[in-house]
């Protein structure tokens, strides 16, 4: 594993962290000292490292983005609703409010990451690099990360402020308000199209290559219902020959399997390493365990019994992706995140943001929606075969659509995909209301619950930031 990207050197920790009494989170500030700091390649590389380090944050891929993408769906639940002040528990019954810490953390840490990327993009033009190819790659990487963070924001919050320049004053964007989602999506697509041109074909550990940008652009287009555009991008990844499915479902996750052929882009974590007095591990392994089973276990993001019971006989993912605590707290949990021996919340498991199985199943989805159902079945069956299952019995476009959706449930449990899949399919309200009815829960949701509330801190800071309907 390449740990260099986690070391901020002299200023990585400073970028975007200055605060004032009424800091506007949508515009994280760059330390004024950095105005004179980024003067050569080495210094700018420290800023690049800071961008990647930001993705580790607990408000992002360290914990919250994974949880919000799973617990909001029907296949995962919160063991104890009041844990951590209800920040995850409110997702479970759709009682999330604007004061929820998770809502504020995802927003704030996303914009801090965006600001760090904006800083690099603003400064790199005037910096001489020994390798012009590396400089071009870095530009592509920063645009990829910025696009990824905005894609998360626009799916979770709807219209969000669009800031694509480096900002040095927290007051620069007061009064801007929220940018229409269509404009945010246009910027995301522009960034990814640029990244596809700037990134190398071959990937390096912890950094995106061209295939990652093509896959992410495919996701963006698929989310907007542009199936032909999505198909073109997924096809490019599949035909590149750079990526492949891991041989078995036991060969994908865990420290021992890091860097395998299935990974297009991951956020790296490492147990037992201290940087600036903080461990570089992930809290997911411990906090996604049933309470009382390991140090700092919180019972977040636990698979439901109904979901476990829906696995087909012989599916290797049942044993390779989940396990059950056999002690006094017999809940299932995801084994995709390892618990560290070095201490609580210091797991070494990378979080896989884009993996090839995701590309294959979305490629199948795009093929099917473009009327190429027979070709879609081939891709679907590749995922089933690896899991030890026979080919699908689905033959019609409608049945294959349902089969792909079900396959995604079993393949990506615990990774943060289910809720976003339901939203993309347009079935989230129907599925969740049916789920609550089947469990006897006194909960009913409508379309206003498809996005999170805007954090109260933003509403209090800038009157031009308006709240989402229903909150």
MARFIMI-973852 format. One record per residue (C-alpha): x negated, y negated, z negated. Coordinates in steps of 0.05 Angstrom, whole numbers, plus 5000, padded with zeros to 4 digits. Each point is the difference from the previous one (the first is absolute). Example, Ala and Ser with C-alpha at 12.3 -4.5 7.8 and 13.67 -1.06 7.14 Angstrom:
2
[[4754 5090 4844]]
[[4973 4931 5013]]
// end
This chain:
471
[[5000 5000 5000]]
[[4977 4930 5016]]
[[5003 4959 4936]]
[[4968 4938 5029]]
[[5066 4970 5019]]
[[5022 4996 4928]]
[[4941 4958 4979]]
[[5019 4927 5004]]
[[4928 4979 4994]]
[[5001 4927 4977]]
[[5067 4973 5022]]
[[5047 5054 5021]]
[[5035 4996 4933]]
[[5008 4925 5007]]
[[5038 4999 5065]]
[[5072 4985 4987]]
[[4995 5004 4925]]
[[4998 4928 4978]]
[[5062 4980 4963]]
[[5034 4937 4979]]
[[5059 4985 4955]]
[[5050 5006 5058]]
[[4964 5045 5049]]
[[5040 5016 5062]]
[[4989 5074 5011]]
[[5012 4997 5074]]
[[4937 4958 5007]]
[[4944 5031 4958]]
[[4942 4951 4994]]
[[4929 5010 5021]]
[[4948 4978 4949]]
[[4972 4933 5022]]
[[4931 5028 4989]]
[[5012 5047 5057]]
[[5002 4941 5048]]
[[4924 5000 4996]]
[[4991 5074 4988]]
[[5020 5034 5065]]
[[4941 4978 5040]]
[[4971 5066 5026]]
[[5017 5071 5017]]
[[4984 5029 4932]]
[[5044 4951 4964]]
[[5058 5009 5048]]
[[4994 5076 4994]]
[[5012 4991 4925]]
[[5066 4966 5018]]
[[5018 5058 5046]]
[[4987 5047 4941]]
[[5047 4957 4959]]
[[5056 5010 5050]]
[[4995 5076 4995]]
[[4993 4997 4925]]
[[5065 4961 4995]]
[[5037 5059 5031]]
[[4982 5040 4938]]
[[5040 4953 4956]]
[[5055 5031 4957]]
[[5050 4954 5033]]
[[4981 5030 5067]]
[[4974 5070 5016]]
[[4975 5012 4930]]
[[5072 5014 4978]]
[[5058 4953 5016]]
[[5006 5007 5075]]
[[5001 5076 4993]]
[[5053 4998 4946]]
[[5047 4951 5034]]
[[4997 5043 5063]]
[[5021 5063 4963]]
[[5041 4985 4938]]
[[5050 4959 5040]]
[[5016 5062 5040]]
[[5037 5063 4978]]
[[4942 5048 4995]]
[[4961 4968 4942]]
[[5022 4972 4933]]
[[4975 4964 4939]]
[[4996 5046 4940]]
[[5010 4945 4948]]
[[5035 4938 5028]]
[[4972 4953 4946]]
[[4927 5019 5011]]
[[4956 4940 5016]]
[[5057 4952 4987]]
[[5044 5034 5052]]
[[4959 4976 5059]]
[[5009 5068 5035]]
[[5063 5020 4963]]
[[5039 4943 5032]]
[[4982 5028 5068]]
[[5033 5065 4982]]
[[5070 4970 4989]]
[[4992 4938 5043]]
[[5004 4952 4941]]
[[4935 4965 5020]]
[[5000 4926 4985]]
[[4957 4941 5020]]
[[4963 5003 4933]]
[[4976 5072 5010]]
[[4924 5002 4995]]
[[4994 5048 5058]]
[[5038 4953 5046]]
[[4952 4944 4982]]
[[4937 5042 5002]]
[[5011 5027 5070]]
[[5015 4930 5026]]
[[4941 4967 4964]]
[[4948 5052 5016]]
[[5021 5006 5072]]
[[4991 4925 5011]]
[[4933 5002 4964]]
[[4978 5054 5049]]
[[5026 4958 5058]]
[[4962 4940 4975]]
[[4936 5040 4995]]
[[5009 5024 5072]]
[[5017 4929 5023]]
[[4936 4975 4967]]
[[4957 5050 5037]]
[[5035 4985 5066]]
[[4991 4926 4991]]
[[4926 5004 4981]]
[[4974 5056 5045]]
[[5002 4961 5065]]
[[4944 4954 4977]]
[[4957 5056 4968]]
[[4945 5032 5041]]
[[5000 5076 4995]]
[[4940 5043 5018]]
[[5049 5045 5036]]
[[5053 4967 5042]]
[[5038 5066 5003]]
[[5004 5002 4924]]
[[5025 4929 4998]]
[[5055 5018 5050]]
[[5017 5061 4959]]
[[5007 4958 4937]]
[[5049 4953 5034]]
[[5041 5060 5021]]
[[4999 5029 4930]]
[[5024 4936 4968]]
[[5057 4992 5049]]
[[5019 5073 4988]]
[[5003 4989 4924]]
[[5038 4935 5008]]
[[5050 5035 5045]]
[[5007 5058 4951]]
[[5015 4954 4941]]
[[5050 4958 5039]]
[[5034 5064 5025]]
[[5009 5022 4928]]
[[5026 4931 4979]]
[[5051 4992 5056]]
[[5028 5070 4989]]
[[5005 4991 4925]]
[[5023 4927 4994]]
[[5027 4980 5069]]
[[4982 4929 5021]]
[[4934 4981 4967]]
[[4953 4940 5006]]
[[4951 5009 5057]]
[[4930 4974 4985]]
[[4945 5017 5050]]
[[4949 4947 4983]]
[[4952 4994 4942]]
[[5029 4955 4946]]
[[4960 4963 4947]]
[[5056 4962 4965]]
[[5060 5033 4966]]
[[5042 4942 5025]]
[[4986 5009 5075]]
[[5062 5042 5012]]
[[5049 4972 4949]]
[[5065 4988 5037]]
[[4987 5049 5057]]
[[5052 5049 4977]]
[[5008 5069 5028]]
[[4983 5018 5071]]
[[5050 5039 5042]]
[[4985 5074 5003]]
[[4998 4998 5075]]
[[4942 4950 4998]]
[[4964 5041 4947]]
[[5007 5062 5044]]
[[4973 4962 5060]]
[[4938 4981 4960]]
[[4991 5072 4976]]
[[5003 5025 5072]]
[[4952 4946 5024]]
[[4950 5019 4945]]
[[5004 5073 5016]]
[[4993 4990 5075]]
[[4937 4960 4985]]
[[4975 5053 4952]]
[[5009 5055 5052]]
[[4952 4961 5045]]
[[4950 4984 4945]]
[[4996 5066 4962]]
[[4954 5058 5017]]
[[5028 5066 5026]]
[[4965 5042 4947]]
[[5020 4987 4927]]
[[4956 4992 4940]]
[[5021 5018 4930]]
[[5047 4949 4968]]
[[5005 4956 5062]]
[[5050 5000 5057]]
[[4981 5018 5070]]
[[5039 4988 5064]]
[[5046 5060 4987]]
[[5022 4972 4933]]
[[5020 4934 5033]]
[[5037 5037 5055]]
[[5036 5043 4949]]
[[5020 4940 4958]]
[[5024 4963 5061]]
[[5041 5061 5018]]
[[5031 4997 4930]]
[[5016 4926 5008]]
[[5034 5012 5067]]
[[5036 5062 4976]]
[[5027 4961 4941]]
[[5028 4948 5048]]
[[5032 5053 5045]]
[[4950 4992 5056]]
[[4992 5074 5013]]
[[4965 4995 5068]]
[[4948 4952 4972]]
[[4990 5045 4939]]
[[4992 5060 5045]]
[[4945 4967 5040]]
[[4960 4986 4937]]
[[5009 5068 4968]]
[[4982 5033 5066]]
[[4935 4961 5001]]
[[4981 5026 4931]]
[[5018 5072 5018]]
[[4962 4997 5066]]
[[4938 4968 4969]]
[[4973 5066 4974]]
[[4974 4965 4937]]
[[5050 5028 4950]]
[[5028 5069 4985]]
[[5044 5033 4949]]
[[4962 5030 4941]]
[[4999 5076 5007]]
[[5047 5013 4942]]
[[5042 4959 4952]]
[[4949 5016 4946]]
[[4945 4963 5039]]
[[5029 4929 5000]]
[[5001 4971 4930]]
[[4952 4994 4942]]
[[4929 4977 4993]]
[[4972 5063 5031]]
[[5038 4986 5065]]
[[4984 4927 5009]]
[[4980 4978 5069]]
[[5036 5057 5036]]
[[5023 4997 5073]]
[[5072 4983 4981]]
[[4985 4932 4969]]
[[5008 4938 5043]]
[[4996 4949 4943]]
[[4994 5008 4925]]
[[4989 4957 4939]]
[[4941 5030 4963]]
[[4994 5012 4926]]
[[4944 5030 4958]]
[[5000 5028 4930]]
[[4946 4980 4950]]
[[4974 4939 5037]]
[[5000 4932 4966]]
[[5000 4935 5041]]
[[5003 4935 4961]]
[[5020 5039 4938]]
[[5059 5035 5033]]
[[5006 5072 5024]]
[[5010 5012 5074]]
[[5050 5056 4990]]
[[5074 5004 5014]]
[[5055 5002 4947]]
[[5047 5041 5045]]
[[4975 5068 4977]]
[[5016 4987 4927]]
[[5061 4954 5007]]
[[5034 5046 5050]]
[[4998 5057 4949]]
[[5056 5018 4951]]
[[4993 4962 4935]]
[[4958 5034 4947]]
[[4964 5046 5049]]
[[4936 4960 5007]]
[[4971 4934 4975]]
[[5043 4941 5021]]
[[5050 5044 5037]]
[[5062 4958 5013]]
[[5048 5045 5037]]
[[5002 4954 5061]]
[[5018 5028 5069]]
[[5019 5071 4980]]
[[5032 5045 5053]]
[[5072 5019 4984]]
[[5020 5072 4989]]
[[5049 4996 5058]]
[[4943 4980 5046]]
[[4956 5058 4975]]
[[5057 5049 5010]]
[[5008 4977 5073]]
[[4933 5027 5023]]
[[5003 5057 5049]]
[[4974 5067 4976]]
[[4926 5007 5018]]
[[4987 4926 5008]]
[[4928 4991 4975]]
[[5013 4928 4983]]
[[5041 5021 4939]]
[[4937 5026 4967]]
[[4949 4953 5032]]
[[5036 4933 4991]]
[[5039 5008 4934]]
[[4993 5037 4934]]
[[5040 5008 4937]]
[[4976 4988 4929]]
[[5010 5066 4964]]
[[4998 4970 4930]]
[[5052 4963 4961]]
[[5016 4951 5057]]
[[5016 5044 5060]]
[[5006 4948 5055]]
[[4969 5006 5069]]
[[4948 4950 5022]]
[[4958 4984 5061]]
[[4931 5032 5003]]
[[4978 4953 5055]]
[[4968 4956 4946]]
[[4949 5031 4954]]
[[4992 4984 4926]]
[[4929 4980 4983]]
[[4957 5031 4945]]
[[4968 4932 4988]]
[[5061 4968 4970]]
[[5072 4980 5010]]
[[5017 4961 5064]]
[[4932 5015 5031]]
[[5019 5053 5051]]
[[4955 5010 5060]]
[[5053 5017 5052]]
[[5003 4954 5060]]
[[5068 4976 5021]]
[[5013 5020 5072]]
[[5037 4942 5033]]
[[5001 5030 5070]]
[[4988 5074 5014]]
[[5006 5039 5064]]
[[5061 5040 4976]]
[[5037 4933 4994]]
[[4979 4983 5071]]
[[5023 5067 5027]]
[[5069 4997 4968]]
[[5011 4928 5022]]
[[4975 5019 5069]]
[[5053 5054 5000]]
[[5051 4949 4977]]
[[4981 4952 5056]]
[[5001 5057 5052]]
[[5068 5023 4977]]
[[5030 4929 5002]]
[[4972 4992 5070]]
[[5037 5062 5023]]
[[4939 5046 4999]]
[[5030 5048 4950]]
[[4962 5063 5023]]
[[4934 4964 4992]]
[[5022 4975 4931]]
[[5013 5071 4978]]
[[4928 5019 5017]]
[[4973 4946 4954]]
[[5049 5017 4945]]
[[4982 5073 5003]]
[[4926 4984 4993]]
[[5014 4972 4931]]
[[5045 5058 4982]]
[[4949 5052 5023]]
[[4946 4970 4955]]
[[5048 5006 4942]]
[[5010 5074 5015]]
[[5069 4992 5030]]
[[5032 5025 5064]]
[[5019 4951 5055]]
[[5062 4957 4992]]
[[5068 5027 5021]]
[[5021 4930 5020]]
[[5011 4989 5075]]
[[5043 4938 5011]]
[[4975 4929 4993]]
[[5045 4990 4939]]
[[4978 5064 4966]]
[[4926 4986 5014]]
[[5008 4930 4971]]
[[5026 5031 4936]]
[[4946 5053 4999]]
[[4945 4948 5006]]
[[5029 4961 4943]]
[[5002 5061 4956]]
[[4929 5020 5018]]
[[4976 4931 4980]]
[[5031 5010 4931]]
[[4960 5063 4986]]
[[4936 4976 5033]]
[[4995 4932 4966]]
[[5030 5010 4931]]
[[4967 4953 4950]]
[[4963 4958 5052]]
[[5047 4941 5004]]
[[5037 5014 5065]]
[[5071 5024 4984]]
[[5034 4934 4984]]
[[4970 4966 5061]]
[[5021 5059 5043]]
[[5071 4995 4976]]
[[5001 4926 5015]]
[[4971 5012 5070]]
[[5053 5053 5014]]
[[5055 4952 4977]]
[[5027 5052 4952]]
[[4973 4975 4933]]
[[5066 4974 4972]]
[[5038 5062 5022]]
[[4948 5049 4974]]
[[4990 4966 4933]]
[[5075 4992 4986]]
[[5010 5074 5016]]
[[4942 5017 4954]]
[[5028 4959 4942]]
[[5069 5031 5011]]
[[4971 5070 4998]]
[[4963 4987 4935]]
[[5058 4965 4966]]
[[4961 4935 4993]]
[[5043 4938 4995]]
[[4961 4964 5054]]
[[5022 4975 5069]]
[[4956 4958 5045]]
[[5012 4957 5061]]
[[4955 4970 5053]]
[[4975 4945 4953]]
[[4960 5053 4963]]
[[4959 5019 5062]]
[[4950 4945 4982]]
[[4970 4978 4934]]
[[5015 4934 4967]]
[[4951 4943 5010]]
[[4958 4994 4936]]
[[5027 4950 4951]]
[[4931 4968 4994]]
[[5005 4978 5073]]
[[5070 4972 4992]]
[[4977 4960 4940]]
[[4938 4974 5035]]
[[5028 4978 5067]]
[[5072 4979 5011]]
[[4995 5016 5075]]
[[4993 5075 4983]]
[[5071 5027 4998]]
[[5024 5065 4968]]
[[5025 5060 5040]]
[[5076 5010 5000]]
[[5026 5044 4943]]
[[4948 4980 4949]]
// end
